[in-house]
Structures are given as structure tokens and as C-alpha cells.
């Protein structure tokens, strides 16, 4: 048997590449290296802007040419770094050599020794990971989550009055509306999305053990912590002043736990919609040319929700591993975080793939209102709650002498099918006031949904 030509090992880089390609611009090896070049270049500019070590500030033209190193970062730089790292066996050192090489090309050799000045690799990495994760989340992942939330909001409004039989413990229960049930998911996701949007993206820039020792040795008169803070905040990041060699990754732990939390809610959405499809509440809109089953031509399988379910489970496991691993580093630094962080893109990739499938799936289903109404009409016994509650209110008001309304309704309805006529006859014979009796006689399973429709307005 012949060997295959080189193949992607992960489906994210193969079958599902089109759905997650936006993340690769930030969370790939090349995306990380581009950010490393950005940090190195901006540190050079920050040092020369302050005329440290008798340097002169760069001209606007020189700054623009320097910034082009990361703004126009492409295949040539990717190949250069790969070749250099094969020698250095150190990815950040390879980036430093790239910047030095380009400084020579640009005629800026005079500031070459300020490249990577007093910086440990983790100064560069902490800023680079913060930049890439922040951009991937804010520009790619969060917009897709927001799109799913928007789809849920639209569906909630559209179906706000579509009464449906609820099922608690899988059994017929007090009716709701499909719009209200979808609004619950939008409400939950909105809360977690807001937490993620309000999160920090921290970086440090304080040297080999977080003490600015080399910085002070080179120039004791400079307020290095303040310079570092200004530099990191100038990149659009938050500054962590108190660290070991590494930035402590607590912001990442918080982010991944929240992303996993969002994934859990989305997983709940996927399984609920799948179940609604299975009992006929939703029909799936046929896609021209698509095959459901290889042997059963009638089938349209709910693959969008099944795909989302599986990918959310994979993403959740990876997010949990990232959070549990990154929270710990032995003493001033160990290397476990290095290989762990290389899987950030994989975790967000599976999550993004799930979001893409959910968004598509929600746009490929149609509410079967007739099925919802038929289900309600077949379960008049759910009005037992309303009847016994009204009777209890009548007893409290002195208008009824019934001794145990709950037991009375349990004897009538528990484990039995009770139709509209039987229930109406029962209500007419109750010892309650005429107004209460009329309210109950006017009630149907389809109208016993309380404030379900109005609650959709809570989405704003």
C-alpha cells in the first residue's frame, strides 16, 4: 500500500477548514509569530521614542517601514522563521533574528542591539498570546456567538405566541411558548457573552523573573515598571505588574472557563432543538441535493445540531484542560504552558465550528404550529395545576370548603388522560365562586401559558 501525500491530521485543517479559517489568522503558529514580530518592533519604537541609551526617535517613515514587518508579514517570513528555528531550536529567538535581519535591510543597524532588549521570551509571548487571543475572540469567535444569539432572539420574537406543551422530567407539564423557551437560551448566552466582552487580556513585560533586574542594571534612572505599563497598554492590552517569569495566565483561565460555560449552554440548546425536531415541533427545511440517509430517502437528519453537540463537547474538554493546566506553573517558570497554549486555536476552532452549525441549523428549521396545538389538545390534564391553585385561592378567600384540592386533582388526573369535556364537568361541580369557575372553564392548554409571551420582551 502506498503512502498518502501529506494530509491534515485535524479535521479543523481538513474537512472543516472553511468554517474556522478566520481563527487561523490569529491562533496559528504563523499568527503567533506575526504578533511576536509586532511586539518586538513596538518595543524597539517605545525605547527609541524615549531616546534611551542615547538613541534618537525614529522618523515617521522609519516607523512605518518597521511596522510593515508585521503588517505585511507573509509566506517569506514564515519560511524564514521555520528555517531559522531549525537551527536555534527556539521560536522567540528566531523572531529576534528575523527583526535584526530586517533592521539591517532597512539600514537601521544602529538600533539592532535594542531588539529584544532586556526581554525574556515570556515578555514577548505574554503580549503576543494576549494580542492573538483577544483579536481571535473579538473579531471571529464573539461575532459568531453574537450571530447565534441574534438568531435566537429573532426566533423568540417570531414564536413568542406559539403555545407549546412543556415537558418537565420528560412528562407533560404547564404550557409555555416556543418563543419564551428560545428566549431563555438567548438570555443565558447574552449574560456569558457580556462577561467575556468585559474580560481582561493581560501581559507582563518585566524580565526573567518579573523583577526588571536587567533593566535596572542597564539604566537605573528609568521607571521601568511605568514604561512597561505604558508599552503594554499602548498595544491595547491590560498590564500585569506582579508576576514570575511568566504572566500568570489567570485571565486565560477565566476566558476559557467562560467559553466552556457558553459551550455548555449551546450544548443544551443543541440537544433541546434536536429533541423538538424528534417530536415534530420543528420540521427541517430540505436542502436541494442533500442526502439524509444513504438508505432511507425520506429522512432529513438533524446533522447541524448533532455536529454542534459533538464539537462543543470536544471544545469544552479542551477549554477545561487549558484552564486547569495554565493556572499552575512550578516556582518561577516551567514549560507546561508552552505546548498547552499551542492548542488554544484548536479549542476555539471546535467551538467556532459548533457555532457555525448552530447558526445554520437554526436557519434550516420551521415551527410546526399544528403539531404544537395537537399536542396541547391531547393533554388537558396539564390544567390540573391551574384548577387546584384556583381552588386553594378560593379556600383562602372563604369562597370554598374543599378540604384538599391537590389530592382532589391528583385523583382525577394522575396517570390518566382527561379530555376537555370531562375537565369542564369537573370544574362545574367544584365548590368555588362563579368568577373563578368561569375563568377555569374558559381556560385551555393553549391559553394556559401565563406570561410566556410577555417574557420575551425581557430580551430588550
LUMMAR-974177 format. One line per field, with one value per residue (C-alpha): residue number from 1; x, y, z. Coordinates in steps of 0.001 Angstrom, whole numbers, plus 524288, in hexadecimal, padded with zeros to 5 digits. Example, Ala and Ser with C-alpha at 12.3 -4.5 7.8 and 13.67 -1.06 7.14 Angstrom:
! residues 2
num = c(1, 2) .
u = c(8300C, 83566) .
v = c(7EE6C, 7FBDC) .
w = c(81E78, 81BE4) .
! end
This chain:
! residues 460
num = c(1, 2, 3, 4, 5, 6, 7, 8, 9, 10, 11, 12, 13, 14, 15, 16, 17, 18, 19, 20, 21, 22, 23, 24, 25, 26, 27, 28, 29, 30, 31, 32, 33, 34, 35, 36, 37, 38, 39, 40, 41, 42, 43, 44, 45, 46, 47, 48, 49, 50, 51, 52, 53, 54, 55, 56, 57, 58, 59, 60, 61, 62, 63, 64, 65, 66, 67, 68, 69, 70, 71, 72, 73, 74, 75, 76, 77, 78, 79, 80, 81, 82, 83, 84, 85, 86, 87, 88, 89, 90, 91, 92, 93, 94, 95, 96, 97, 98, 99, 100, 101, 102, 103, 104, 105, 106, 107, 108, 109, 110, 111, 112, 113, 114, 115, 116, 117, 118, 119, 120, 121, 122, 123, 124, 125, 126, 127, 128, 129, 130, 131, 132, 133, 134, 135, 136, 137, 138, 139, 140, 141, 142, 143, 144, 145, 146, 147, 148, 149, 150, 151, 152, 153, 154, 155, 156, 157, 158, 159, 160, 161, 162, 163, 164, 165, 166, 167, 168, 169, 170, 171, 172, 173, 174, 175, 176, 177, 178, 179, 180, 181, 182, 183, 184, 185, 186, 187, 188, 189, 190, 191, 192, 193, 194, 195, 196, 197, 198, 199, 200, 201, 202, 203, 204, 205, 206, 207, 208, 209, 210, 211, 212, 213, 214, 215, 216, 217, 218, 219, 220, 221, 222, 223, 224, 225, 226, 227, 228, 229, 230, 231, 232, 233, 234, 235, 236, 237, 238, 239, 240, 241, 242, 243, 244, 245, 246, 247, 248, 249, 250, 251, 252, 253, 254, 255, 256, 257, 258, 259, 260, 261, 262, 263, 264, 265, 266, 267, 268, 269, 270, 271, 272, 273, 274, 275, 276, 277, 278, 279, 280, 281, 282, 283, 284, 285, 286, 287, 288, 289, 290, 291, 292, 293, 294, 295, 296, 297, 298, 299, 300, 301, 302, 303, 304, 305, 306, 307, 308, 309, 310, 311, 312, 313, 314, 315, 316, 317, 318, 319, 320, 321, 322, 323, 324, 325, 326, 327, 328, 329, 330, 331, 332, 333, 334, 335, 336, 337, 338, 339, 340, 341, 342, 343, 344, 345, 346, 347, 348, 349, 350, 351, 352, 353, 354, 355, 356, 357, 358, 359, 360, 361, 362, 363, 364, 365, 366, 367, 368, 369, 370, 371, 372, 373, 374, 375, 376, 377, 378, 379, 380, 381, 382, 383, 384, 385, 386, 387, 388, 389, 390, 391, 392, 393, 394, 395, 396, 397, 398, 399, 400, 401, 402, 403, 404, 405, 406, 407, 408, 409, 410, 411, 412, 413, 414, 415, 416, 417, 418, 419, 420, 421, 422, 423, 424, 425, 426, 427, 428, 429, 430, 431, 432, 433, 434, 435, 436, 437, 438, 439, 440, 441, 442, 443, 444, 445, 446, 447, 448, 449, 450, 451, 452, 453, 454, 455, 456, 457, 458, 459, 460) .
u = c(80000, 80572, 80670, 7FD40, 80278, 8036B, 7F5FC, 7F04A, 7EF13, 7E48B, 7D738, 7D824, 7E305, 7DC47, 7CDB3, 7C9A0, 7D420, 7CAF6, 7C2C9, 7CE47, 7D7EB, 7D5B3, 7DBC7, 7E808, 7EBBF, 7EE1E, 7EF52, 7F856, 80713, 80881, 7FEA5, 8061D, 81312, 80D41, 808F0, 8167E, 81C6B, 81282, 8164E, 824DD, 8232F, 81A84, 8242B, 82EFC, 826A6, 82308, 83168, 835D4, 82A2E, 82FC7, 83DA4, 842B1, 85119, 853B4, 84B5D, 8433B, 834B5, 83202, 82C07, 81E00, 82305, 82C20, 82121, 81850, 822C1, 824F5, 8168A, 81576, 81D39, 81105, 80699, 80B94, 80FDD, 80E1B, 81363, 82145, 821F7, 81B67, 8258B, 830CD, 82CB0, 82AE0, 8389C, 83E7F, 8375B, 83C99, 849D6, 84696, 83CE1, 8365B, 82AA8, 82BB2, 83A56, 8377A, 82E24, 838A6, 8421B, 837C4, 835FA, 844B6, 84612, 83B85, 8417C, 84DE5, 84622, 83F81, 84C4C, 848D3, 85453, 85731, 84BC0, 84D83, 85219, 84547, 83E3C, 838C2, 83F73, 83ECF, 83343, 83156, 82A3B, 81E6A, 81D97, 81C0D, 81349, 80A1E, 8077A, 806A7, 7FD13, 7F4E8, 7F474, 7F13A, 7E704, 7E0B9, 7DFDF, 7DB03, 7D086, 7CC2C, 7CD02, 7C92B, 7C3AF, 7BB54, 7B4EF, 7B0CA, 7AB86, 7A473, 79EC8, 7994A, 79389, 78D71, 78769, 781C6, 77C6C, 775E7, 76FFA, 76B8A, 7643B, 75EB4, 75989, 75647, 747C4, 749C3, 74436, 74ABD, 749C1, 7552E, 75BC7, 761CC, 76887, 76426, 755D8, 74AE1, 74B62, 74646, 7466D, 74FD6, 75285, 75D71, 761A5, 7633F, 76B11, 7745E, 7752F, 77A64, 7862D, 78865, 787A0, 79165, 79AEE, 799ED, 79E45, 7AA4D, 7AD9C, 7AD76, 7B6BD, 7C004, 7BF47, 7C2BC, 7CE5E, 7DC88, 7E798, 7F3AA, 80205, 80E87, 81B53, 8242F, 82F60, 83460, 82DDA, 82496, 82DF3, 8334D, 840F5, 847CB, 840A2, 8455E, 85325, 8535B, 84CFD, 8496B, 84344, 837F3, 82ABB, 82A31, 81D4D, 81688, 81D18, 818F6, 80B11, 80A35, 80FAA, 80649, 7FA83, 7FEB8, 7FCE3, 7EEC4, 7F14E, 7F05A, 7FCE6, 80082, 80AC9, 80CCE, 8113B, 81BD8, 822DE, 81593, 80907, 800C6, 7F666, 7EB16, 7E452, 7E549, 7DF97, 7D422, 7D210, 7D28B, 7C97F, 7BFCE, 7C122, 7BEC8, 7B2F1, 7AD89, 7B00A, 7A83B, 79C95, 79E01, 79EB9, 791EB, 78C23, 790C5, 78B01, 77E29, 77C36, 77FF8, 77572, 76B5A, 76E6D, 76D10, 75F4D, 75B38, 75AED, 7648D, 76561, 77213, 77258, 77789, 7844A, 7849A, 78D7C, 7902F, 78F28, 789BA, 78B54, 792E5, 787C5, 77B90, 77835, 76DDD, 77732, 77CA9, 78615, 78869, 796F1, 7995E, 79555, 79C2B, 7A8BF, 7A7B4, 7A552, 7B17E, 7BA59, 7B5D7, 7B994, 7C725, 7C8C2, 7C402, 7CDE6, 7D8E5, 7D4B3, 7D44B, 7E1F2, 7E732, 7E16E, 7E612, 7F3D7, 7F67E, 7F2C2, 7FF30, 80DA8, 8186C, 81F8C, 823F9, 82165, 81F9F, 81CA4, 80F96, 80865, 81002, 80AA1, 7FD64, 7FB75, 7FE1E, 7F0BF, 7E915, 7E57C, 7E0F6, 7D79F, 7D201, 7D1CC, 7C8B8, 7C06D, 7BF9A, 7BC06, 7B0F8, 7AC3D, 7AC65, 7A42D, 79AA0, 798F6, 79661, 78DA0, 7851A, 7830A, 77F49, 773B7, 7657E, 75BEB, 750DC, 74617, 73BC8, 743D9, 74563, 736B8, 73360, 73CA4, 7364B, 7289D, 72C72, 730D0, 725D5, 72A57, 734F7, 72A1D, 729A5, 733DE, 72B6F, 71F23, 72508, 72BDA, 71F34, 71803, 7226B, 720BE, 71202, 713D8, 71CCC, 712A4, 707C9, 7007A, 702F8, 7023C, 70A62, 713AB, 71F1D, 71ED6, 72BFA, 7276C, 71A9E, 7216B, 72B76, 720A1, 71A77, 72680, 7326A, 7361B, 729B1, 72597, 71B37, 71401, 70E28, 7003F, 703E8, 70BE5, 700F2, 6F73B, 70082, 70236, 6F384, 6F1E5, 6FC4D, 6F8D8, 6FECF, 6F9EE, 6F382, 6FE63, 708CB, 70099, 6FEF6, 70DA0, 7108C, 70629, 70BD9, 71983, 71FA6, 72D3F, 73079, 72CB0, 732D8, 74047, 74059, 749CC, 751BF, 74F92, 75227, 75EA5, 764D3, 7651A, 76F47, 77931, 77810) .
v = c(80000, 80D3B, 81871, 823D5, 8312B, 83A25, 83B5D, 843CE, 83BEF, 84487, 845E8, 8545A, 85548, 84C24, 849A0, 8557B, 85F00, 8689E, 86A19, 86D84, 87435, 8817C, 87C99, 877D0, 885C3, 887C3, 87AC5, 87387, 8729C, 87CE2, 885AE, 8848B, 8878A, 8936E, 89865, 895BC, 89E08, 8A89E, 8A8A8, 8A8CF, 8B413, 8BC0B, 8BA13, 8BF63, 8CB2B, 8CD2D, 8CD39, 8D668, 8DF7A, 8E1FD, 8E3D4, 8D962, 8D600, 8E24C, 8DE01, 8E76F, 8E5AB, 8DF32, 8E727, 8E48A, 8DE51, 8D536, 8D162, 8CE78, 8C5FC, 8BEDE, 8BC98, 8B70E, 8AB6F, 8A69C, 8AD8D, 8A6ED, 89A5F, 88F3A, 882AE, 887C3, 88A95, 87DBE, 87639, 87E6D, 87BC0, 86D37, 86C2A, 8744A, 86CDF, 86012, 8655E, 86D13, 86326, 86EF3, 87585, 882E4, 883B3, 88117, 88CB1, 89543, 8915A, 89466, 8A223, 8A439, 89F76, 8A8BB, 8B419, 8B20F, 8B1F3, 8BEA4, 8C523, 8C5D3, 8BDE3, 8C862, 8C40D, 8B569, 8B320, 8B860, 8AD0A, 8A474, 8AD92, 8A87D, 8A018, 891F2, 8898C, 889B8, 89881, 896FD, 88B13, 89091, 89C93, 89492, 88AA3, 89571, 89C63, 89054, 88AF2, 8984F, 89A6B, 88C9B, 88DA8, 89B7D, 89AB9, 88C9C, 88495, 88E97, 893AB, 885B8, 883D5, 890CE, 88C28, 87FF7, 8883D, 8912F, 88574, 880EE, 88E7C, 88F0C, 88193, 884F8, 890EA, 8898C, 87E6C, 88609, 8825B, 87456, 86CE3, 85FD0, 854E3, 8557A, 84922, 848A2, 83BA5, 8381F, 8385C, 841A2, 84E02, 85BE8, 861C2, 86C35, 8720F, 86E53, 87C8A, 87D22, 87080, 8757C, 88273, 87B33, 876C8, 8845D, 88A1A, 8805A, 8820B, 890D6, 890C3, 88872, 89013, 89CA3, 8968C, 892AB, 8A02D, 8A62A, 89D4B, 8A17D, 89DC8, 89ED4, 89F5E, 8A16C, 8A7A9, 8A69F, 89DB1, 89047, 88F2A, 89AC4, 8A3EC, 8ACE0, 8A906, 8AA08, 8B6A5, 8BD34, 8B827, 8BE92, 8CB66, 8CD8A, 8DADA, 8D612, 8D2E7, 8C5C4, 8C10C, 8CD4B, 8CC73, 8BE30, 8C17B, 8CC37, 8C310, 8B7DE, 8C0C9, 8C746, 8BA0C, 8BA19, 8B045, 8B040, 8B085, 8A6A4, 8ACB6, 8A15F, 894C0, 88A6A, 88840, 8858C, 88D39, 884E8, 88178, 883FC, 88C34, 880A4, 87780, 880DF, 88207, 87372, 87070, 87A52, 87511, 86762, 86C8F, 87274, 8656D, 85E64, 86744, 8655A, 8569F, 85774, 85F2A, 8551A, 8498E, 85097, 85492, 846C2, 8419E, 84B4C, 84699, 8386A, 83AA5, 84299, 8503D, 854BE, 84FF4, 850D3, 85870, 84FAA, 853D6, 85143, 845E2, 84230, 83410, 830BA, 82214, 819B7, 80FBC, 81706, 82189, 8280C, 82C0D, 83975, 83736, 8423D, 841FD, 85060, 84E7F, 84168, 84712, 852A5, 849A7, 84199, 84D1E, 85439, 8484C, 8481E, 856C8, 855F3, 84B70, 8535E, 85FE9, 8589F, 85332, 86095, 866A2, 85C00, 85B73, 869ED, 86D9D, 86727, 8696F, 8639A, 86E2B, 878ED, 87187, 86460, 86109, 85A19, 86653, 8672B, 85B21, 85CE1, 86A6D, 86553, 85ECA, 86B3E, 86BF4, 85DD4, 8606B, 86C9E, 865B5, 85AF3, 86513, 86DA0, 861D2, 85ED3, 86CED, 86C7B, 86024, 8659F, 87210, 86A3E, 860AA, 86B3E, 870C9, 86377, 86045, 86463, 86414, 85A24, 861CB, 85782, 84D3D, 8560E, 8587E, 84A1F, 84679, 85085, 84BD1, 83DF0, 841CC, 84904, 84336, 84DAD, 856E5, 84F82, 858E5, 8649B, 85E90, 85AA1, 867D2, 86F34, 8669B, 8696B, 877F9, 87697, 86F51, 87A0E, 88436, 87CEC, 8793F, 86A8C, 85F89, 855BB, 84F2B, 84A95, 84FF2, 849F1, 83C3F, 83E95, 841E9, 83723, 82D0D, 8329D, 833F0, 82C74, 82210, 82482, 82B3E, 8357A, 83C0D, 84995, 84518, 83D33, 84865, 8522A, 84964, 8485A, 85737, 859A0, 850E1, 857BD, 85F3D, 86C3C, 879C2, 87C4E, 8857C, 87B62, 870D6, 878DA, 87B90, 86D1B, 86958, 87320, 86D86, 8642D, 85E44, 867BD, 8739D, 86EE7, 874A7, 87F91, 88A95, 8826E, 88B98, 897F0, 89250, 892CD, 8A19D, 89FD8, 89D8F, 8AC22) .
w = c(80000, 7FC39, 805D5, 80439, 800DC, 80CEB, 81330, 81E0E, 82A81, 83058, 829BB, 82D00, 822FD, 81983, 81885, 82095, 81C93, 815EA, 82245, 82B23, 82218, 82878, 83512, 82E31, 82B05, 8398A, 840B3, 83756, 838C1, 82E31, 834E5, 841A6, 83AFA, 83444, 84192, 8470F, 83C51, 83F80, 84DE4, 84AD1, 84139, 84A3E, 85580, 84CD1, 849AE, 857FD, 85C02, 8514E, 85350, 860E7, 85B7E, 864A0, 863ED, 85BF3, 85092, 848B7, 84639, 8393E, 82E6E, 82A9E, 81E2E, 825AC, 82ED0, 8235D, 81D02, 829D4, 82BFC, 81E67, 823AF, 82A80, 82298, 81636, 81CE6, 81339, 80D8C, 80C13, 81AAA, 81E10, 81633, 81B90, 82991, 82732, 821C0, 82CBC, 8376E, 83208, 83630, 8427E, 847B9, 84DE6, 8479F, 84E21, 84B85, 83D3A, 83D5C, 84367, 8389F, 82E5D, 833AD, 83447, 8264D, 8218E, 8291A, 82159, 814BA, 818AF, 81C3F, 82AA1, 82FB0, 839C3, 84234, 84007, 84E0C, 85326, 84CA2, 8577B, 86139, 86F47, 86B2E, 86EA6, 864C9, 86DA3, 86CC7, 85E2E, 85F58, 86995, 8614B, 854CA, 85A3D, 8602A, 85301, 84B04, 8545A, 8561D, 8476F, 844BA, 84F1A, 84BFE, 83D33, 83A53, 84599, 84CA2, 8401E, 83CF2, 84ABE, 84968, 83C80, 842EF, 84DDD, 8439E, 83CB9, 849AE, 84C74, 83F26, 840E7, 84EA7, 849B1, 83E1A, 84680, 852D0, 851D7, 84D1F, 858BC, 85B33, 86504, 86E58, 87304, 88079, 8832B, 87568, 8797E, 87538, 87D6E, 87E39, 8706F, 86BFF, 85E9D, 8557A, 8551E, 863D5, 86418, 8599A, 860BA, 86C9D, 864AE, 85F0B, 86CC3, 87239, 86705, 8677C, 875A5, 87309, 866AB, 86E96, 8787A, 86D9D, 86783, 8749D, 876E3, 877C0, 86E9B, 8771E, 8738D, 87B28, 876F8, 882BA, 87F2C, 882EA, 89048, 89020, 8974D, 88C95, 8914C, 88415, 880FA, 88D62, 88B5A, 87DE9, 881F5, 89056, 88E17, 885C3, 88BC5, 88501, 88AC6, 885EB, 87898, 87790, 87B85, 8715B, 8670E, 869E2, 86B07, 85E5F, 857E0, 85C87, 86771, 8763A, 87E3A, 888B3, 8918A, 89AF9, 89491, 893F3, 88709, 8811A, 8813E, 88A51, 88018, 8895D, 87EFF, 875CF, 88003, 881B9, 87312, 8706B, 87BC8, 8766B, 868A0, 86E11, 8757C, 868F7, 8626A, 86CCD, 86A5F, 85BC0, 85DC2, 8655E, 859F7, 85016, 85783, 85A1B, 84BED, 847CA, 850F1, 84BEA, 83E29, 8426C, 847E5, 83C1F, 84209, 837B7, 829C0, 8224F, 815BE, 80ACC, 8047C, 7F5EC, 7F28E, 800AC, 80523, 81281, 8135C, 809C0, 809CE, 80E56, 80467, 80CF3, 817C0, 81ABE, 825DE, 82FD6, 82CEA, 82FF3, 83E09, 83F4F, 839C2, 84302, 84E95, 84BED, 8491B, 85555, 85D40, 85720, 858FC, 86703, 86A26, 86430, 86AFF, 877EC, 87593, 871E0, 87E1D, 88766, 881BC, 87FE8, 88DC8, 892E5, 8903E, 898AE, 8A043, 89714, 88A5D, 88425, 875FD, 87737, 872EA, 86638, 85F89, 86619, 8606B, 852C7, 853BE, 85669, 84814, 84816, 85368, 84D3C, 84012, 844BE, 84BBF, 83F9D, 83753, 840BF, 8403D, 8316B, 8316C, 83B52, 83381, 82722, 82E2A, 8341C, 8267A, 820F8, 829CB, 82986, 834CE, 83321, 839D1, 83707, 83E2B, 849F3, 84A9D, 848CF, 853D3, 85CAE, 8594A, 85CCB, 86A77, 8715D, 87E30, 87EEB, 8834B, 8903A, 89580, 8920D, 897D0, 8A4CF, 8A629, 8A394, 8AD5C, 8B79E, 8B525, 8B696, 8C37B, 8C86C, 8C477, 8CB9D, 8BF51, 8BFB1, 8C99E, 8C1E7, 8CB96, 8C2FF, 8B51B, 8B16C, 8B51A, 8AE25, 8A156, 8A30A, 8A3FA, 8979E, 88EF5, 893AA, 889C3, 88215, 875B3, 87891, 86D58, 86C3C, 86EF2, 87AF9, 88081, 87DF7, 884F3, 8907C, 89143, 890D0, 89CA9, 8A4CB, 8B10C, 8AC98, 8A8F8, 89BD0, 896F6, 899D9, 8937E, 88715, 88656, 88730, 87D4C, 873AA, 8755B, 86B6D, 86AF2, 85FDB, 867F6, 874A7, 871DE, 87BE4, 878A4, 86F12, 8639E, 86B7A, 8711D, 863A4, 8653E, 86FF4, 86527, 8623E) .
! end
